[in-house]
Amino acid sequence: MEFKYEVKTTLTVEQAVEAVTKGLSEVGFGVMWSLDVPAKLKEKGFELDRKIRILEVCQPAKAKQALEEDVRIGYFLPCKVVVYEEGGQTTVGFVRPQMFAGFFSSSKVFPGLAGEVDSVLQDVLNRLSR
């Protein structure tokens, strides 16, 4: 399994962020925070000549369930969805939650939750490539 899941889209970065946000809300996920990386770096005196947004996303009930079992799962929450432009093409992706399951091999809950979250995120992203 690859550590990341990505899709390419003809949407602009801004359109993709809007579509991801809407798609996530339709399945009970929310964007907790959105970082416009070039704007933040510019505030700090650095220029980045590319568009990149990092969205921190969460499904509260699943996060609660995972954290109740092992608070250290918090090191990997919330999930990040990254939207960036490269070579005139927009890419949207995330680190697959199952990549962290090995850290919690004794967990009865986390591997299943990680798979569920991965599946939902893939479904939302796959809608962008249509």
C-alpha positions in Angstrom: 0.0 0.0 0.0 1.3 3.4 -0.9 1.5 5.9 1.9 -0.6 8.5 0.1 -3.7 8.6 -2.0 -3.9 11.3 -4.7 -6.2 12.3 -7.6 -5.6 14.8 -10.4 -8.4 17.2 -11.3 -9.0 20.0 -13.8 -10.4 22.2 -11.0 -8.3 25.1 -9.8 -6.8 24.8 -6.3 -9.5 27.1 -5.0 -12.3 25.1 -6.7 -10.8 21.9 -5.4 -10.7 23.1 -1.8 -14.4 24.2 -2.1 -15.4 20.8 -3.6 -13.5 18.8 -1.0 -15.0 20.9 1.8 -18.5 20.4 0.4 -17.9 16.7 -0.3 -16.6 16.1 3.2 -19.5 17.9 4.8 -21.9 15.6 2.9 -20.4 12.6 4.6 -20.2 14.0 8.2 -16.6 15.2 8.0 -15.6 18.8 8.5 -12.6 21.0 7.8 -11.3 22.2 11.1 -8.6 24.4 9.7 -7.3 25.5 6.3 -3.8 26.8 5.7 -2.9 28.8 2.7 0.8 28.0 2.7 2.1 30.7 0.4 0.1 33.4 2.3 1.4 32.2 5.7 5.0 32.1 4.4 4.6 35.6 3.0 3.5 36.8 6.4 6.8 35.5 7.7 8.9 37.1 4.9 9.2 34.2 2.5 7.8 33.8 -1.0 6.5 30.4 -2.3 5.7 30.5 -6.0 3.0 27.8 -6.0 -0.5 27.2 -4.8 -0.8 24.8 -1.9 -3.5 24.5 0.7 -3.5 22.1 3.7 -6.9 21.2 5.1 -7.2 19.5 8.5 -10.2 17.3 8.4 -12.1 15.3 11.0 -15.1 13.2 11.6 -15.8 13.9 15.3 -17.4 10.6 16.2 -14.6 8.5 14.7 -12.0 10.8 16.3 -13.6 10.4 19.7 -13.8 6.7 19.4 -10.1 6.4 18.4 -9.0 8.8 21.2 -11.0 7.0 23.9 -9.1 3.8 23.1 -5.6 5.4 22.9 -4.9 9.1 23.4 -1.7 8.7 21.4 -3.7 8.4 18.2 -4.0 12.2 18.7 -0.5 12.4 17.2 -2.0 11.6 13.8 -5.2 13.6 14.1 -6.7 15.4 12.4 -6.2 14.0 8.9 -4.6 16.3 6.4 -5.9 16.8 2.9 -3.4 18.6 0.7 -4.4 20.5 -2.5 -1.6 21.8 -4.7 -0.8 22.9 -8.2 2.1 21.5 -10.1 2.8 21.8 -13.8 -0.6 23.5 -14.4 -2.5 20.5 -12.8 -4.2 20.4 -9.5 -3.6 17.4 -7.2 -5.5 16.5 -4.1 -4.3 13.9 -1.7 -3.9 12.6 1.8 -1.7 10.3 3.9 -3.5 7.0 4.2 -4.6 6.5 7.8 -3.7 2.7 7.7 -0.1 3.8 7.5 -0.3 4.6 11.2 -2.2 1.4 12.2 1.1 -0.4 12.9 1.8 2.0 15.7 -1.3 0.7 17.4 -1.1 -3.0 16.7 -2.8 -3.8 20.0 -5.7 -1.6 19.1 -9.0 -3.3 18.5 -10.6 -0.1 17.1 -8.0 1.9 15.2 -7.3 -0.3 12.2 -11.0 -0.6 11.3 -11.5 3.2 11.9 -8.5 3.9 9.7 -9.9 1.8 6.9 -13.3 3.5 7.2 -11.8 7.0 7.1 -9.5 6.1 4.2 -12.4 4.8 2.2 -14.5 7.9 2.8 -11.6 10.3 1.9 -11.0 8.3 -1.3 -14.6 8.5 -2.3 -14.7 12.3 -1.8 -11.5 12.8 -3.7 -12.5 10.5 -6.5 -15.5 12.7 -7.2 -13.0 15.5 -8.1 -11.5 13.5 -11.0 -14.8 13.0 -12.8 
